[in-house]
Amino acid sequence: MAENKTKATENSVDDYIAAIADDARRQDCEVLIQLMSKATKQPAVMWGDSIVGFGNYHYRYESGREGDICLVGFSSRKGDISLYGLFAAARHAELVANLGKSKSGKGCLYIRRLSEIDLQVLETLINEAADSKDKSRC
């Protein structure tokens, strides 16, 4: 079975954040670190080269494939910030509908700026997703 490409690394979260050229984007990412760290009670850790993740979640699919990934995380991409793991929240559809300007992908949520969304709704979404995954560990 193939090994997961995205794993926790020893890379520096501070270096990753410092390398974000846009001041507003860098500040948004710092806020996300605070929200996700608070929700998971875990420090920020780099997963691969570009995902800032919090906590660890072991998953197992019906196919037998299994692995580890962060409970929740984010990545500053070219156009948006990708948020990972949030669809684990039972009320994710309702919360995303009330979030503000965002897009949903297969497994992640995309936002451009925190100023375009409701931070309280995002915090609830992060908390519920982290709590849901934490309780459902394999």
N, CA, C and O atoms as CSV, one atom per row, in Angstrom:
chain,resi,resn,atom,element,x,y,z
A,1,MET,N,N,0.847,-1.184,0.000
A,1,MET,CA,C,0.000,0.000,0.000
A,1,MET,C,C,0.892,1.247,0.000
A,1,MET,O,O,1.918,1.288,0.680
A,2,ALA,N,N,0.499,2.232,-0.749
A,2,ALA,CA,C,1.285,3.470,-0.873
A,2,ALA,C,C,1.315,4.230,0.450
A,2,ALA,O,O,0.341,4.247,1.202
A,3,GLU,N,N,2.434,4.842,0.706
A,3,GLU,CA,C,2.603,5.634,1.912
A,3,GLU,C,C,2.101,7.053,1.665
A,3,GLU,O,O,2.227,7.581,0.560
A,4,ASN,N,N,1.534,7.663,2.699
A,4,ASN,CA,C,1.056,9.042,2.573
A,4,ASN,C,C,2.207,9.990,2.293
A,4,ASN,O,O,3.279,9.878,2.887
A,5,LYS,N,N,1.973,10.925,1.380
A,5,LYS,CA,C,2.984,11.928,1.056
A,5,LYS,C,C,3.035,13.030,2.108
A,5,LYS,O,O,4.103,13.571,2.395
A,6,THR,N,N,1.883,13.361,2.678
A,6,THR,CA,C,1.817,14.454,3.645
A,6,THR,C,C,1.964,13.899,5.051
A,6,THR,O,O,1.108,13.163,5.541
A,7,LYS,N,N,3.065,14.267,5.687
A,7,LYS,CA,C,3.366,13.811,7.046
A,7,LYS,C,C,3.831,14.995,7.878
A,7,LYS,O,O,4.280,16.012,7.349
A,8,ALA,N,N,3.715,14.842,9.184
A,8,ALA,CA,C,4.252,15.859,10.083
A,8,ALA,C,C,5.761,15.913,9.900
A,8,ALA,O,O,6.421,14.884,9.752
A,9,THR,N,N,6.297,17.133,9.913
A,9,THR,CA,C,7.734,17.319,9.717
A,9,THR,C,C,8.301,18.169,10.854
A,9,THR,O,O,7.571,18.648,11.721
A,10,GLU,N,N,9.586,18.335,10.823
A,10,GLU,CA,C,10.269,19.201,11.787
A,10,GLU,C,C,10.420,20.627,11.246
A,10,GLU,O,O,11.018,21.479,11.903
A,11,ASN,N,N,9.878,20.888,10.045
A,11,ASN,CA,C,9.989,22.226,9.454
A,11,ASN,C,C,9.381,23.262,10.394
A,11,ASN,O,O,8.470,22.961,11.165
A,12,SER,N,N,9.894,24.477,10.317
A,12,SER,CA,C,9.475,25.551,11.206
A,12,SER,C,C,8.186,26.232,10.736
A,12,SER,O,O,8.109,26.748,9.621
A,13,VAL,N,N,7.185,26.221,11.608
A,13,VAL,CA,C,5.941,26.947,11.332
A,13,VAL,C,C,6.243,28.447,11.268
A,13,VAL,O,O,5.713,29.151,10.409
A,14,ASP,N,N,7.086,28.929,12.170
A,14,ASP,CA,C,7.425,30.359,12.184
A,14,ASP,C,C,8.063,30.789,10.865
A,14,ASP,O,O,7.748,31.856,10.339
A,15,ASP,N,N,8.962,29.958,10.333
A,15,ASP,CA,C,9.601,30.272,9.046
A,15,ASP,C,C,8.572,30.289,7.918
A,15,ASP,O,O,8.615,31.153,7.042
A,16,TYR,N,N,7.648,29.326,7.945
A,16,TYR,CA,C,6.602,29.256,6.914
A,16,TYR,C,C,5.760,30.534,6.942
A,16,TYR,O,O,5.503,31.141,5.902
A,17,ILE,N,N,5.335,30.932,8.135
A,17,ILE,CA,C,4.499,32.129,8.274
A,17,ILE,C,C,5.291,33.377,7.876
A,17,ILE,O,O,4.769,34.246,7.177
A,18,ALA,N,N,6.536,33.468,8.313
A,18,ALA,CA,C,7.370,34.635,7.996
A,18,ALA,C,C,7.602,34.785,6.500
A,18,ALA,O,O,7.817,35.900,6.023
A,19,ALA,N,N,7.563,33.701,5.757
A,19,ALA,CA,C,7.810,33.731,4.316
A,19,ALA,C,C,6.595,34.204,3.510
A,19,ALA,O,O,6.705,34.411,2.302
A,20,ILE,N,N,5.446,34.375,4.157
A,20,ILE,CA,C,4.251,34.871,3.470
A,20,ILE,C,C,4.441,36.366,3.230
A,20,ILE,O,O,4.499,37.148,4.179
A,21,ALA,N,N,4.537,36.756,1.976
A,21,ALA,CA,C,4.883,38.140,1.623
A,21,ALA,C,C,3.797,39.150,1.968
A,21,ALA,O,O,4.107,40.262,2.395
A,22,ASP,N,N,2.539,38.787,1.793
A,22,ASP,CA,C,1.425,39.699,2.032
A,22,ASP,C,C,1.164,39.830,3.538
A,22,ASP,O,O,0.871,38.844,4.215
A,23,ASP,N,N,1.276,41.067,4.051
A,23,ASP,CA,C,1.107,41.311,5.489
A,23,ASP,C,C,-0.260,40.860,6.008
A,23,ASP,O,O,-0.347,40.219,7.055
A,24,ALA,N,N,-1.317,41.193,5.281
A,24,ALA,CA,C,-2.671,40.827,5.711
A,24,ALA,C,C,-2.836,39.310,5.735
A,24,ALA,O,O,-3.429,38.765,6.666
A,25,ARG,N,N,-2.322,38.637,4.732
A,25,ARG,CA,C,-2.401,37.169,4.677
A,25,ARG,C,C,-1.621,36.563,5.843
A,25,ARG,O,O,-2.093,35.625,6.485
A,26,ARG,N,N,-0.448,37.087,6.112
A,26,ARG,CA,C,0.376,36.584,7.215
A,26,ARG,C,C,-0.371,36.763,8.544
A,26,ARG,O,O,-0.369,35.860,9.380
A,27,GLN,N,N,-1.005,37.920,8.740
A,27,GLN,CA,C,-1.774,38.155,9.968
A,27,GLN,C,C,-2.966,37.207,10.062
A,27,GLN,O,O,-3.269,36.701,11.143
A,28,ASP,N,N,-3.647,36.961,8.936
A,28,ASP,CA,C,-4.760,36.005,8.925
A,28,ASP,C,C,-4.279,34.623,9.355
A,28,ASP,O,O,-4.953,33.939,10.125
A,29,CYS,N,N,-3.128,34.217,8.862
A,29,CYS,CA,C,-2.582,32.901,9.207
A,29,CYS,C,C,-2.210,32.826,10.685
A,29,CYS,O,O,-2.357,31.775,11.308
A,30,GLU,N,N,-1.736,33.915,11.238
A,30,GLU,CA,C,-1.426,33.955,12.670
A,30,GLU,C,C,-2.702,33.807,13.502
A,30,GLU,O,O,-2.688,33.148,14.541
A,31,VAL,N,N,-3.797,34.412,13.056
A,31,VAL,CA,C,-5.081,34.263,13.739
A,31,VAL,C,C,-5.549,32.809,13.631
A,31,VAL,O,O,-6.045,32.246,14.607
A,32,LEU,N,N,-5.397,32.208,12.469
A,32,LEU,CA,C,-5.788,30.804,12.300
A,32,LEU,C,C,-4.993,29.897,13.227
A,32,LEU,O,O,-5.538,28.939,13.774
A,33,ILE,N,N,-3.723,30.187,13.405
A,33,ILE,CA,C,-2.911,29.398,14.343
A,33,ILE,C,C,-3.505,29.489,15.744
A,33,ILE,O,O,-3.618,28.479,16.439
A,34,GLN,N,N,-3.882,30.689,16.157
A,34,GLN,CA,C,-4.479,30.855,17.489
A,34,GLN,C,C,-5.786,30.074,17.615
A,34,GLN,O,O,-5.994,29.368,18.601
A,35,LEU,N,N,-6.670,30.199,16.618
A,35,LEU,CA,C,-7.975,29.531,16.671
A,35,LEU,C,C,-7.833,28.009,16.670
A,35,LEU,O,O,-8.497,27.318,17.442
A,36,MET,N,N,-6.971,27.499,15.807
A,36,MET,CA,C,-6.842,26.044,15.683
A,36,MET,C,C,-6.085,25.440,16.854
A,36,MET,O,O,-6.388,24.325,17.279
A,37,SER,N,N,-5.117,26.153,17.372
A,37,SER,CA,C,-4.382,25.675,18.539
A,37,SER,C,C,-5.305,25.628,19.759
A,37,SER,O,O,-5.269,24.680,20.544
A,38,LYS,N,N,-6.118,26.654,19.901
A,38,LYS,CA,C,-7.079,26.700,21.010
A,38,LYS,C,C,-8.087,25.550,20.908
A,38,LYS,O,O,-8.404,24.910,21.911
A,39,ALA,N,N,-8.583,25.292,19.711
A,39,ALA,CA,C,-9.595,24.252,19.511
A,39,ALA,C,C,-9.047,22.849,19.757
A,39,ALA,O,O,-9.740,21.994,20.309
A,40,THR,N,N,-7.818,22.619,19.350
A,40,THR,CA,C,-7.242,21.273,19.457
A,40,THR,C,C,-6.395,21.090,20.706
A,40,THR,O,O,-6.070,19.965,21.087
A,41,LYS,N,N,-6.040,22.198,21.338
A,41,LYS,CA,C,-5.111,22.167,22.476
A,41,LYS,C,C,-3.776,21.547,22.066
A,41,LYS,O,O,-3.109,20.880,22.858
A,42,GLN,N,N,-3.405,21.787,20.803
A,42,GLN,CA,C,-2.166,21.251,20.245
A,42,GLN,C,C,-1.388,22.384,19.576
A,42,GLN,O,O,-1.986,23.341,19.086
A,43,PRO,N,N,-0.068,22.280,19.553
A,43,PRO,CA,C,0.728,23.303,18.869
A,43,PRO,C,C,0.669,23.134,17.353
A,43,PRO,O,O,0.315,22.069,16.848
A,44,ALA,N,N,1.012,24.173,16.655
A,44,ALA,CA,C,1.095,24.134,15.191
A,44,ALA,C,C,2.317,23.315,14.789
A,44,ALA,O,O,3.398,23.460,15.360
A,45,VAL,N,N,2.121,22.448,13.789
A,45,VAL,CA,C,3.188,21.604,13.254
A,45,VAL,C,C,3.070,21.629,11.735
A,45,VAL,O,O,1.963,21.602,11.197
A,46,MET,N,N,4.187,21.680,11.053
A,46,MET,CA,C,4.157,21.613,9.587
A,46,MET,C,C,3.890,20.176,9.147
A,46,MET,O,O,4.510,19.234,9.640
A,47,TRP,N,N,2.964,20.031,8.220
A,47,TRP,CA,C,2.674,18.759,7.567
A,47,TRP,C,C,3.118,18.951,6.124
A,47,TRP,O,O,2.520,19.729,5.381
A,48,GLY,N,N,4.154,18.248,5.736
A,48,GLY,CA,C,4.743,18.495,4.432
A,48,GLY,C,C,5.368,19.877,4.434
A,48,GLY,O,O,5.777,20.382,5.480
A,49,ASP,N,N,5.441,20.487,3.257
A,49,ASP,CA,C,6.085,21.793,3.134
A,49,ASP,C,C,5.133,22.968,3.289
A,49,ASP,O,O,5.579,24.102,3.463
A,50,SER,N,N,3.804,22.713,3.229
A,50,SER,CA,C,2.921,23.877,3.148
A,50,SER,C,C,1.629,23.796,3.952
A,50,SER,O,O,0.775,24.671,3.808
A,51,ILE,N,N,1.454,22.784,4.791
A,51,ILE,CA,C,0.250,22.707,5.613
A,51,ILE,C,C,0.635,22.895,7.074
A,51,ILE,O,O,1.502,22.197,7.600
A,52,VAL,N,N,-0.028,23.855,7.719
A,52,VAL,CA,C,0.140,24.043,9.156
A,52,VAL,C,C,-0.990,23.254,9.803
A,52,VAL,O,O,-2.164,23.581,9.630
A,53,GLY,N,N,-0.631,22.214,10.546
A,53,GLY,CA,C,-1.628,21.324,11.121
A,53,GLY,C,C,-1.583,21.285,12.629
A,53,GLY,O,O,-0.599,21.678,13.257
A,54,PHE,N,N,-2.681,20.798,13.198
A,54,PHE,CA,C,-2.847,20.759,14.650
A,54,PHE,C,C,-3.400,19.412,15.052
A,54,PHE,O,O,-4.421,18.970,14.524
A,55,GLY,N,N,-2.735,18.759,15.982
A,55,GLY,CA,C,-3.192,17.461,16.440
A,55,GLY,C,C,-2.925,16.380,15.404
A,55,GLY,O,O,-2.332,16.634,14.356
A,56,ASN,N,N,-3.367,15.192,15.714
A,56,ASN,CA,C,-3.164,14.048,14.833
A,56,ASN,C,C,-4.439,13.222,14.797
A,56,ASN,O,O,-5.054,12.962,15.831
A,57,TYR,N,N,-4.826,12.814,13.603
A,57,TYR,CA,C,-6.027,12.009,13.405
A,57,TYR,C,C,-5.659,10.779,12.591
A,57,TYR,O,O,-5.139,10.896,11.482
A,58,HIS,N,N,-5.927,9.598,13.142
A,58,HIS,CA,C,-5.679,8.360,12.410
A,58,HIS,C,C,-6.976,7.953,11.723
A,58,HIS,O,O,-8.008,7.796,12.374
A,59,TYR,N,N,-6.921,7.786,10.422
A,59,TYR,CA,C,-8.118,7.407,9.668
A,59,TYR,C,C,-7.935,6.024,9.062
A,59,TYR,O,O,-6.818,5.571,8.812
A,60,ARG,N,N,-9.064,5.372,8.835
A,60,ARG,CA,C,-9.073,4.064,8.185
A,60,ARG,C,C,-10.296,4.005,7.275
A,60,ARG,O,O,-11.430,4.120,7.739
A,61,TYR,N,N,-10.059,3.827,5.991
A,61,TYR,CA,C,-11.151,3.724,5.027
A,61,TYR,C,C,-11.614,2.282,4.916
A,61,TYR,O,O,-10.898,1.358,5.302
A,62,GLU,N,N,-12.822,2.093,4.383
A,62,GLU,CA,C,-13.347,0.748,4.174
A,62,GLU,C,C,-12.445,-0.073,3.266
A,62,GLU,O,O,-12.409,-1.299,3.367
A,63,SER,N,N,-11.717,0.596,2.379
A,63,SER,CA,C,-10.816,-0.086,1.453
A,63,SER,C,C,-9.610,-0.709,2.162
A,63,SER,O,O,-8.888,-1.526,1.590
A,64,GLY,N,N,-9.410,-0.303,3.426
A,64,GLY,CA,C,-8.259,-0.786,4.169
A,64,GLY,C,C,-7.141,0.231,4.247
A,64,GLY,O,O,-6.245,0.112,5.082
A,65,ARG,N,N,-7.188,1.228,3.385
A,65,ARG,CA,C,-6.167,2.277,3.429
A,65,ARG,C,C,-6.313,3.046,4.738
A,65,ARG,O,O,-7.424,3.369,5.160
A,66,GLU,N,N,-5.192,3.332,5.368
A,66,GLU,CA,C,-5.218,4.104,6.594
A,66,GLU,C,C,-3.986,4.977,6.680
A,66,GLU,O,O,-3.011,4.782,5.953
A,67,GLY,N,N,-4.045,5.936,7.573
A,67,GLY,CA,C,-2.918,6.829,7.729
A,67,GLY,C,C,-3.200,7.865,8.788
A,67,GLY,O,O,-4.191,7.783,9.514
A,68,ASP,N,N,-2.319,8.841,8.868
A,68,ASP,CA,C,-2.441,9.914,9.842
A,68,ASP,C,C,-2.430,11.254,9.126
A,68,ASP,O,O,-1.745,11.440,8.120
A,69,ILE,N,N,-3.198,12.170,9.664
A,69,ILE,CA,C,-3.259,13.532,9.154
A,69,ILE,C,C,-3.612,14.428,10.346
A,69,ILE,O,O,-4.007,13.931,11.401
A,70,CYS,N,N,-3.474,15.709,10.182
A,70,CYS,CA,C,-3.809,16.631,11.269
A,70,CYS,C,C,-5.327,16.664,11.484
A,70,CYS,O,O,-6.102,16.420,10.560
A,71,LEU,N,N,-5.734,16.968,12.716
A,71,LEU,CA,C,-7.164,17.124,13.011
A,71,LEU,C,C,-7.748,18.243,12.163
A,71,LEU,O,O,-8.758,18.058,11.485
A,72,VAL,N,N,-7.111,19.392,12.207
A,72,VAL,CA,C,-7.473,20.555,11.389
A,72,VAL,C,C,-6.184,21.230,10.958
A,72,VAL,O,O,-5.142,21.049,11.588
A,73,GLY,N,N,-6.252,22.005,9.892
A,73,GLY,CA,C,-5.063,22.703,9.434
A,73,GLY,C,C,-5.394,23.696,8.340
A,73,GLY,O,O,-6.548,23.848,7.940
A,74,PHE,N,N,-4.360,24.367,7.865
A,74,PHE,CA,C,-4.541,25.335,6.788
A,74,PHE,C,C,-3.254,25.462,5.995
A,74,PHE,O,O,-2.180,25.049,6.432
A,75,SER,N,N,-3.400,26.048,4.814
A,75,SER,CA,C,-2.257,26.341,3.971
A,75,SER,C,C,-2.513,27.644,3.232
A,75,SER,O,O,-3.593,27.853,2.680
A,76,SER,N,N,-1.518,28.514,3.224
A,76,SER,CA,C,-1.618,29.753,2.473
A,76,SER,C,C,-1.228,29.447,1.035
A,76,SER,O,O,-0.054,29.219,0.740
A,77,ARG,N,N,-2.195,29.442,0.154
A,77,ARG,CA,C,-1.956,29.158,-1.262
A,77,ARG,C,C,-1.892,30.474,-2.029
A,77,ARG,O,O,-2.046,31.548,-1.448
A,78,LYS,N,N,-1.669,30.387,-3.305
A,78,LYS,CA,C,-1.508,31.591,-4.129
A,78,LYS,C,C,-2.707,32.540,-4.022
A,78,LYS,O,O,-2.537,33.728,-3.748
A,79,GLY,N,N,-3.902,32.021,-4.235
A,79,GLY,CA,C,-5.075,32.884,-4.247
A,79,GLY,C,C,-5.874,32.890,-2.960
A,79,GLY,O,O,-6.480,33.901,-2.605
A,80,ASP,N,N,-5.880,31.772,-2.261
A,80,ASP,CA,C,-6.738,31.625,-1.088
A,80,ASP,C,C,-5.973,30.954,0.042
A,80,ASP,O,O,-4.836,30.508,-0.118
A,81,ILE,N,N,-6.632,30.899,1.183
A,81,ILE,CA,C,-6.166,30.071,2.284
A,81,ILE,C,C,-7.043,28.830,2.268
A,81,ILE,O,O,-8.270,28.929,2.313
A,82,SER,N,N,-6.419,27.672,2.205
A,82,SER,CA,C,-7.142,26.404,2.238
A,82,SER,C,C,-7.240,25.951,3.687
A,82,SER,O,O,-6.241,25.911,4.405
A,83,LEU,N,N,-8.450,25.612,4.108
A,83,LEU,CA,C,-8.694,25.126,5.466
A,83,LEU,C,C,-9.059,23.650,5.384
A,83,LEU,O,O,-9.950,23.266,4.627
A,84,TYR,N,N,-8.367,22.825,6.163
A,84,TYR,CA,C,-8.529,21.378,6.097
A,84,TYR,C,C,-9.182,20.813,7.353
A,84,TYR,O,O,-8.981,21.312,8.460
A,85,GLY,N,N,-9.966,19.764,7.152
A,85,GLY,CA,C,-10.533,19.009,8.261
A,85,GLY,C,C,-11.826,19.562,8.821
A,85,GLY,O,O,-12.373,18.988,9.762
A,86,LEU,N,N,-12.333,20.652,8.279
A,86,LEU,CA,C,-13.494,21.303,8.875
A,86,LEU,C,C,-14.815,20.619,8.538
A,86,LEU,O,O,-15.813,20.826,9.228
A,87,PHE,N,N,-14.827,19.810,7.486
A,87,PHE,CA,C,-16.076,19.156,7.111
A,87,PHE,C,C,-16.421,17.997,8.042
A,87,PHE,O,O,-17.457,17.355,7.867
A,88,ALA,N,N,-15.569,17.721,9.029
A,88,ALA,CA,C,-15.873,16.700,10.035
A,88,ALA,C,C,-16.931,17.189,11.024
A,88,ALA,O,O,-17.558,16.385,11.714
A,89,ALA,N,N,-17.126,18.494,11.092
A,89,ALA,CA,C,-18.141,19.047,11.998
A,89,ALA,C,C,-19.521,18.602,11.524
A,89,ALA,O,O,-19.847,18.718,10.343
A,90,ALA,N,N,-20.324,18.096,12.446
A,90,ALA,CA,C,-21.664,17.614,12.090
A,90,ALA,C,C,-22.498,18.707,11.423
A,90,ALA,O,O,-23.284,18.426,10.518
A,91,ARG,N,N,-22.329,19.939,11.865
A,91,ARG,CA,C,-23.116,21.058,11.325
A,91,ARG,C,C,-22.346,21.836,10.265
A,91,ARG,O,O,-22.633,23.012,10.043
A,92,HIS,N,N,-21.379,21.212,9.608
A,92,HIS,CA,C,-20.520,21.977,8.694
A,92,HIS,C,C,-21.302,22.673,7.582
A,92,HIS,O,O,-20.988,23.815,7.245
A,93,ALA,N,N,-22.305,22.026,7.007
A,93,ALA,CA,C,-23.060,22.652,5.913
A,93,ALA,C,C,-23.766,23.922,6.402
A,93,ALA,O,O,-23.746,24.953,5.730
A,94,GLU,N,N,-24.379,23.832,7.561
A,94,GLU,CA,C,-25.074,24.996,8.143
A,94,GLU,C,C,-24.080,26.111,8.472
A,94,GLU,O,O,-24.328,27.281,8.177
A,95,LEU,N,N,-22.968,25.743,9.079
A,95,LEU,CA,C,-21.979,26.748,9.472
A,95,LEU,C,C,-21.333,27.401,8.253
A,95,LEU,O,O,-21.153,28.618,8.226
A,96,VAL,N,N,-20.985,26.606,7.254
A,96,VAL,CA,C,-20.375,27.165,6.038
A,96,VAL,C,C,-21.354,28.110,5.345
A,96,VAL,O,O,-20.949,29.140,4.806
A,97,ALA,N,N,-22.638,27.763,5.359
A,97,ALA,CA,C,-23.653,28.623,4.741
A,97,ALA,C,C,-23.721,29.998,5.424
A,97,ALA,O,O,-24.114,30.986,4.804
A,98,ASN,N,N,-23.341,30.049,6.689
A,98,ASN,CA,C,-23.382,31.303,7.448
A,98,ASN,C,C,-22.008,31.942,7.625
A,98,ASN,O,O,-21.875,32.940,8.334
A,99,LEU,N,N,-20.994,31.379,6.992
A,99,LEU,CA,C,-19.620,31.822,7.182
A,99,LEU,C,C,-19.309,33.153,6.501
A,99,LEU,O,O,-18.596,33.993,7.050
A,100,GLY,N,N,-19.844,33.327,5.318
A,100,GLY,CA,C,-19.485,34.504,4.526
A,100,GLY,C,C,-18.796,34.042,3.252
A,100,GLY,O,O,-19.011,32.921,2.792
A,101,LYS,N,N,-17.972,34.905,2.688
A,101,LYS,CA,C,-17.359,34.652,1.390
A,101,LYS,C,C,-16.340,33.505,1.469
A,101,LYS,O,O,-15.244,33.661,2.006
A,102,SER,N,N,-16.732,32.362,0.922
A,102,SER,CA,C,-15.872,31.179,0.923
A,102,SER,C,C,-16.290,30.258,-0.210
A,102,SER,O,O,-17.367,30.408,-0.788
A,103,LYS,N,N,-15.420,29.304,-0.518
A,103,LYS,CA,C,-15.714,28.278,-1.514
A,103,LYS,C,C,-15.407,26.925,-0.890
A,103,LYS,O,O,-14.503,26.804,-0.063
A,104,SER,N,N,-16.157,25.919,-1.286
A,104,SER,CA,C,-15.916,24.573,-0.786
A,104,SER,C,C,-15.354,23.701,-1.892
A,104,SER,O,O,-15.810,23.750,-3.034
A,105,GLY,N,N,-14.368,22.912,-1.542
A,105,GLY,CA,C,-13.812,21.919,-2.450
A,105,GLY,C,C,-14.199,20.549,-1.968
A,105,GLY,O,O,-15.087,20.408,-1.127
A,106,LYS,N,N,-13.537,19.527,-2.497
A,106,LYS,CA,C,-13.833,18.157,-2.111
A,106,LYS,C,C,-13.607,17.934,-0.617
A,106,LYS,O,O,-14.458,17.365,0.066
A,107,GLY,N,N,-12.478,18.377,-0.123
A,107,GLY,CA,C,-12.168,18.137,1.277
A,107,GLY,C,C,-11.713,19.368,2.018
A,107,GLY,O,O,-11.249,19.271,3.154
A,108,CYS,N,N,-11.836,20.524,1.397
A,108,CYS,CA,C,-11.373,21.720,2.100
A,108,CYS,C,C,-12.243,22.924,1.779
A,108,CYS,O,O,-13.046,22.927,0.847
A,109,LEU,N,N,-12.041,23.931,2.591
A,109,LEU,CA,C,-12.765,25.182,2.476
A,109,LEU,C,C,-11.751,26.240,2.076
A,109,LEU,O,O,-10.632,26.251,2.590
A,110,TYR,N,N,-12.125,27.126,1.170
A,110,TYR,CA,C,-11.218,28.171,0.691
A,110,TYR,C,C,-11.751,29.533,1.094
A,110,TYR,O,O,-12.919,29.850,0.873
A,111,ILE,N,N,-10.875,30.337,1.689
A,111,ILE,CA,C,-11.224,31.716,2.005
A,111,ILE,C,C,-10.099,32.607,1.488
A,111,ILE,O,O,-8.951,32.175,1.386
A,112,ARG,N,N,-10.432,33.839,1.165
A,112,ARG,CA,C,-9.405,34.775,0.703
A,112,ARG,C,C,-8.852,35.573,1.882
A,112,ARG,O,O,-7.638,35.674,2.060
A,113,ARG,N,N,-9.742,36.132,2.674
A,113,ARG,CA,C,-9.354,36.969,3.815
A,113,ARG,C,C,-10.292,36.682,4.993
A,113,ARG,O,O,-11.479,36.425,4.794
A,114,LEU,N,N,-9.769,36.725,6.191
A,114,LEU,CA,C,-10.620,36.554,7.368
A,114,LEU,C,C,-11.612,37.701,7.498
A,114,LEU,O,O,-12.682,37.528,8.080
A,115,SER,N,N,-11.273,38.861,6.968
A,115,SER,CA,C,-12.176,40.018,7.044
A,115,SER,C,C,-13.455,39.800,6.221
A,115,SER,O,O,-14.429,40.532,6.391
A,116,GLU,N,N,-13.455,38.813,5.344
A,116,GLU,CA,C,-14.626,38.536,4.492
A,116,GLU,C,C,-15.557,37.480,5.077
A,116,GLU,O,O,-16.582,37.145,4.482
A,117,ILE,N,N,-15.191,36.957,6.255
A,117,ILE,CA,C,-16.022,35.909,6.863
A,117,ILE,C,C,-16.342,36.264,8.314
A,117,ILE,O,O,-15.754,37.178,8.893
A,118,ASP,N,N,-17.277,35.527,8.880
A,118,ASP,CA,C,-17.672,35.696,10.276
A,118,ASP,C,C,-16.734,34.833,11.129
A,118,ASP,O,O,-16.817,33.605,11.109
A,119,LEU,N,N,-15.848,35.489,11.873
A,119,LEU,CA,C,-14.853,34.761,12.670
A,119,LEU,C,C,-15.479,33.880,13.747
A,119,LEU,O,O,-14.933,32.824,14.066
A,120,GLN,N,N,-16.604,34.289,14.309
A,120,GLN,CA,C,-17.267,33.461,15.322
A,120,GLN,C,C,-17.775,32.167,14.704
A,120,GLN,O,O,-17.675,31.104,15.317
A,121,VAL,N,N,-18.318,32.248,13.501
A,121,VAL,CA,C,-18.785,31.046,12.809
A,121,VAL,C,C,-17.583,30.144,12.487
A,121,VAL,O,O,-17.651,28.928,12.667
A,122,LEU,N,N,-16.488,30.744,12.013
A,122,LEU,CA,C,-15.286,29.951,11.726
A,122,LEU,C,C,-14.773,29.270,12.985
A,122,LEU,O,O,-14.415,28.093,12.951
A,123,GLU,N,N,-14.735,29.992,14.085
A,123,GLU,CA,C,-14.261,29.393,15.336
A,123,GLU,C,C,-15.147,28.221,15.748
A,123,GLU,O,O,-14.635,27.190,16.185
A,124,THR,N,N,-16.453,28.358,15.618
A,124,THR,CA,C,-17.372,27.261,15.930
A,124,THR,C,C,-17.113,26.072,15.020
A,124,THR,O,O,-17.087,24.930,15.479
A,125,LEU,N,N,-16.920,26.333,13.736
A,125,LEU,CA,C,-16.649,25.275,12.759
A,125,LEU,C,C,-15.358,24.531,13.119
A,125,LEU,O,O,-15.325,23.301,13.101
A,126,ILE,N,N,-14.309,25.267,13.442
A,126,ILE,CA,C,-13.032,24.656,13.821
A,126,ILE,C,C,-13.205,23.825,15.091
A,126,ILE,O,O,-12.750,22.684,15.154
A,127,ASN,N,N,-13.860,24.393,16.100
A,127,ASN,CA,C,-14.054,23.682,17.368
A,127,ASN,C,C,-14.842,22.397,17.178
A,127,ASN,O,O,-14.466,21.351,17.705
A,128,GLU,N,N,-15.929,22.471,16.430
A,128,GLU,CA,C,-16.771,21.288,16.233
A,128,GLU,C,C,-16.063,20.221,15.411
A,128,GLU,O,O,-16.210,19.030,15.685
A,129,ALA,N,N,-15.300,20.634,14.410
A,129,ALA,CA,C,-14.572,19.667,13.587
A,129,ALA,C,C,-13.485,18.965,14.409
A,129,ALA,O,O,-13.355,17.742,14.357
A,130,ALA,N,N,-12.717,19.734,15.155
A,130,ALA,CA,C,-11.664,19.143,15.979
A,130,ALA,C,C,-12.246,18.221,17.024
A,130,ALA,O,O,-11.710,17.141,17.272
A,131,ASP,N,N,-13.338,18.638,17.640
A,131,ASP,CA,C,-13.979,17.824,18.671
A,131,ASP,C,C,-14.544,16.538,18.080
A,131,ASP,O,O,-14.415,15.471,18.680
A,132,SER,N,N,-15.162,16.630,16.918
A,132,SER,CA,C,-15.741,15.469,16.260
A,132,SER,C,C,-14.663,14.445,15.892
A,132,SER,O,O,-14.837,13.252,16.137
A,133,LYS,N,N,-13.571,14.894,15.317
A,133,LYS,CA,C,-12.486,13.988,14.928
A,133,LYS,C,C,-11.803,13.401,16.161
A,133,LYS,O,O,-11.417,12.232,16.165
A,134,ASP,N,N,-11.656,14.207,17.194
A,134,ASP,CA,C,-10.992,13.740,18.410
A,134,ASP,C,C,-11.785,12.593,19.031
A,134,ASP,O,O,-11.193,11.653,19.561
A,135,LYS,N,N,-13.103,12.658,18.973
A,135,LYS,CA,C,-13.964,11.623,19.566
A,135,LYS,C,C,-14.077,10.387,18.689
A,135,LYS,O,O,-14.450,9.320,19.178
A,136,SER,N,N,-13.760,10.506,17.394
A,136,SER,CA,C,-13.968,9.389,16.464
A,136,SER,C,C,-12.676,8.684,16.082
A,136,SER,O,O,-12.646,7.956,15.090
A,137,ARG,N,N,-11.622,8.879,16.837
A,137,ARG,CA,C,-10.340,8.267,16.498
A,137,ARG,C,C,-10.468,6.760,16.395
A,137,ARG,O,O,-11.222,6.121,17.128
A,138,CYS,N,N,-9.713,6.221,15.468
A,138,CYS,CA,C,-9.712,4.765,15.254
A,138,CYS,C,C,-8.973,4.070,16.375
A,138,CYS,O,O,-8.863,2.844,16.376
